[in-house]
Amino acid sequence: MTSAECLAQERIWFDKPRYDEAERQFYERMNGPTQPKQDTGANSILQDIARARENIQKSLAGSSGGSAADYGELTDRMKNLELENQSLHKVVEELRSALSKVESRVSALEKRSTTPTVNGTSPAAPQKAPPTPAKQEEEDEDEIDLFGSDEEVDEEAERLKEQRLQEYAAKKAKKPALIAKSSILLDVKPWDDETDMAKLEECVRSVQVDGLLWGASKLVPVGYGIKKLQINCVVEDDKVGTDFLEEEITKFEDYVQSVDVAAFNKI
């Protein structure tokens, strides 16, 4: 069998391209010619380029407007500086003219003070007018010593000083001296709950001495039915101390166990 015969027996569509072309032409006539598909990547690049061009144009337009505004502001500042410069020039000219006038006046005064003498004699000084009788009387009065000699003044001042010192010393001696006092709160503890607290307080108050004044008192519970005597007193610091009070109160051994200072305040 030859190759042609073999191919004749094969089921191959040799005319397919021709039929595809015919089908395409049929659909074009029905729907119109088909447009080729564009590349989306290329389209996005073109859009980016267009946006960039638009932004560049806008920036160029804005920079041109800003430069114009800056140029206008610069010109205004230059004008202001020119005006200030002109005013400063005027002030400087006025100062120069005033300085020249002062220099001319100073030179004129110097020439007057250094005028040459005529024939070896200086210009005659103006003679003073003789004093009038009224002025003469005033000068005579000024020469009169109305207060005597300096020694008399010193003696009078010393006498007044001594008198004032004596008066001050007498006044200070009459003034009562400030007495330092203190307020003391004492805690007097008994031996037990059977101690007669009224008798104990009576013994404490029996301590009497110059500069000591007993005040209010109260019984304060300690525990187990025992109460302590809390009593206040005012003392003069120079006459009575806490050690003296403790020694005198602890002498009542039948009633007092101990004495403590609960509070001590200066008055």
Disulfide bonds with the S-S distance in Angstrom:
none
